[in-house]
């Protein structure tokens, strides 16, 4: 609000008070100013320079608070209305954009949750378990090129799972934080707050569950436990 108020106050102070000063220098007896109340003005006698200067100073002292106060009320109201309009417009755009993202989430869930995502959840951990088992248990029975091939398979499964599910979990965490900021960072109308409350975080679903922050670690824990179990059973 100060960004709107300070320039307007300077503009009004210079041009309004400056214009009044020029007018009073030319017409010191003009009503309703103080000069019109003097007996010399009523008698039609021209005022001296010293009297005019005194009148200008007194008029300036009287009018300055009035001009500044009026300017504050007008421009402060204008700035607040403009700020509220901009804030409401930004919130409306955010809600529309977020609703579009929710539609994309629904489409992604329909197309991937029962096919692609389970393949990543099951397929790549199985590859990790088998390749790590071969690298550890059969390292003396396979050639170096075969060892490197199985090691590469393990690293591929590890990085694909970690990257995929970390990004998916960050989507959930990031959208949750974004919704919290929009709900509490500024004042909203009652209707807008209800709409914001109805929005839910973005989720990548796996069957009936969804990917959260601990999902990548849970998958890696699953692969390590099964690898260790296989090694112990072999022993």
C-alpha positions in Angstrom: 0.0 0.0 0.0 2.9 2.4 0.7 4.0 1.9 -2.9 0.7 3.4 -4.0 0.4 6.0 -1.3 3.8 7.7 -1.2 3.9 8.8 -4.9 0.3 9.9 -4.8 0.9 12.0 -1.7 3.9 13.7 -3.3 1.9 14.4 -6.4 -1.1 15.8 -4.6 1.1 17.8 -2.2 3.1 19.5 -5.0 0.3 20.2 -7.5 -2.7 20.9 -5.2 -0.9 23.0 -2.6 1.3 24.6 -5.2 -1.8 25.5 -7.3 -3.5 27.0 -4.2 -0.3 29.0 -3.4 -0.2 30.5 -6.9 -3.9 31.3 -6.7 -3.6 33.0 -3.3 -0.6 35.0 -4.4 -2.8 36.3 -7.3 -6.0 36.6 -5.4 -5.3 36.8 -1.7 -8.8 38.0 -0.8 -10.6 35.1 -2.5 -13.2 33.4 -0.3 -13.3 31.1 1.6 -9.7 31.6 2.5 -8.5 33.6 5.5 -7.7 36.7 3.5 -11.4 37.3 2.6 -12.0 37.8 6.4 -9.6 40.7 6.7 -11.0 44.2 6.9 -8.5 45.4 4.3 -9.9 42.9 1.7 -13.4 44.0 2.5 -12.4 47.6 2.0 -10.8 46.7 -1.3 -7.3 47.7 -0.1 -4.4 45.7 -1.6 -2.5 43.5 0.9 1.2 44.0 1.4 3.8 41.4 0.6 4.5 40.5 4.3 0.8 40.0 5.0 0.5 37.8 1.9 3.4 35.6 3.0 1.9 35.2 6.5 -1.5 34.2 4.9 0.3 31.7 2.6 2.1 30.1 5.6 -1.1 29.9 7.7 -3.1 28.5 4.8 -0.4 25.9 4.1 -0.3 24.7 7.7 -4.1 24.4 7.7 -4.5 22.7 4.3 -1.6 20.3 4.4 -3.1 17.8 6.9 -6.4 18.1 5.1 -4.9 17.3 1.7 -2.7 14.4 3.1 -5.6 12.9 5.0 -8.0 13.1 2.0 -5.3 11.6 -0.2 -4.7 8.8 2.3 -8.3 7.8 2.5 -8.8 7.8 -1.3 -5.6 6.1 -2.3 -5.5 3.7 0.6 -9.0 2.5 -0.3 -8.0 2.2 -4.0 -4.8 0.3 -3.2 -6.6 -2.1 -0.9 -9.3 -2.7 -3.5 -6.7 -3.3 -6.2 -4.7 -5.6 -4.0 -7.9 -7.6 -3.0 -8.8 -7.9 -6.7 -5.4 -9.1 -7.7 -5.3 -11.6 -4.8 -8.7 -12.9 -5.7 -7.8 -13.2 -9.4 -4.5 -15.1 -8.5 -6.4 -17.4 -6.2 -9.0 -18.1 -8.9 -6.3 -18.9 -11.4 -4.6 -21.2 -8.9 -7.8 -23.1 -8.2 -8.5 -23.6 -11.9 -4.9 -24.7 -12.6 -5.0 -27.1 -9.7 -8.3 -28.6 -10.8 -6.8 -29.2 -14.2 -3.9 -31.0 -12.5 -6.4 -33.1 -10.6 -8.0 -34.2 -13.9 -4.5 -35.2 -15.2 -4.0 -37.2 -12.0 -7.3 -39.0 -12.5 -6.3 -39.8 -16.1 -2.9 -41.0 -15.0 -4.4 -43.2 -12.3 -6.8 -44.8 -14.8 -4.1 -45.5 -17.3 -1.2 -46.6 -15.1 -2.3 -47.6 -11.6 -3.3 -51.2 -12.6 -0.7 -51.8 -15.3 2.4 -49.7 -15.5 3.0 -48.8 -11.8 2.6 -52.4 -10.5 5.1 -53.5 -13.1 7.6 -51.0 -11.6 6.6 -52.0 -8.1 7.0 -55.8 -8.7 9.2 -56.1 -11.8 12.2 -54.0 -11.0 12.5 -55.2 -7.3 12.5 -58.8 -8.6 15.3 -57.8 -11.0 17.2 -56.2 -8.1 16.8 -59.3 -5.9 17.9 -61.8 -8.6 20.8 -59.7 -9.9 22.1 -58.9 -6.4 21.8 -62.6 -5.5 23.8 -63.6 -8.6 26.5 -60.9 -7.9 26.9 -62.1 -4.3 26.3 -65.8 -4.4 27.6 -66.7 -7.8 30.4 -64.2 -8.2 33.0 -67.0 -8.4 31.1 -69.0 -11.0 30.5 -66.3 -13.6 32.8 -64.3 -15.8 33.6 -60.7 -15.2 31.4 -59.5 -18.2 28.5 -61.5 -16.7 29.1 -60.0 -13.3 29.1 -56.5 -14.7 25.9 -57.3 -16.6 24.1 -58.4 -13.5 25.5 -55.5 -11.6 24.2 -53.1 -14.2 20.8 -54.7 -14.0 20.8 -54.2 -10.3 21.8 -50.5 -10.6 19.2 -49.9 -13.4 16.4 -51.3 -11.2 17.7 -49.4 -8.2 17.9 -46.0 -9.9 14.6 -46.4 -11.9 12.7 -47.2 -8.7 14.3 -44.5 -6.6 13.8 -41.8 -9.2 10.3 -42.8 -10.2 8.9 -43.1 -6.7 10.9 -40.2 -5.3 9.4 -37.9 -7.9 5.9 -39.3 -7.2 6.3 -38.8 -3.4 7.7 -35.3 -4.0 4.5 -34.6 -6.0 2.4 -35.5 -3.0 4.5 -33.6 -0.5 4.9 -30.6 -2.7 1.2 -30.3 -3.5 0.3 -30.7 0.2 2.7 -27.9 1.1 1.4 -25.7 -1.7 -2.2 -26.1 -0.6 -1.3 -25.2 3.0 0.4 -22.0 1.8 -2.5 -20.9 -0.4 -5.0 -21.6 2.4 -3.2 -19.7 5.1 -0.9 -17.2 3.4 -3.7 -14.6 2.8 -7.3 -13.8 3.6 -9.9 -15.5 1.5 -13.7 -15.2 1.2 -15.8 -17.8 2.8 -16.6 -19.5 -0.6 -12.9 -19.4 -1.7 -11.8 -21.0 1.6 -14.3 -23.8 1.2 -13.1 -24.4 -2.4 -9.5 -24.5 -1.2 -10.4 -26.9 1.6 -12.0 -29.2 -0.9 -8.8 -29.6 -2.9 -6.7 -32.7 -2.0 -3.0 -33.3 -2.6 -1.9 -34.9 -5.9 -1.3 -38.6 -5.6 0.2 -41.4 -7.7 -1.9 -44.4 -6.8 -0.7 -48.0 -6.7 -3.8 -50.2 -6.7 -5.6 -48.9 -3.6 -2.6 -47.2 -2.0 -0.6 -44.1 -3.1 3.1 -43.2 -3.2 4.3 -41.2 -0.2 7.7 -40.1 1.1 8.7 -43.5 2.5 7.6 -45.6 -0.5 11.1 -45.6 -2.2 12.7 -46.8 1.0 10.1 -49.4 1.6 10.7 -50.9 -1.9 14.5 -51.0 -1.3 14.0 -52.5 2.1 11.9 -55.2 0.4 14.6 -56.0 -2.1 17.4 -56.2 0.5 15.4 -58.4 2.8 14.5 -60.8 0.0 18.1 -60.9 -1.2 19.3 -61.7 2.3 16.6 -64.3 2.8 17.6 -66.0 -0.5 21.3 -66.0 0.6 20.5 -67.5 4.0 18.2 -70.2 2.5 21.0 -71.2 0.0 23.5 -71.5 2.9 
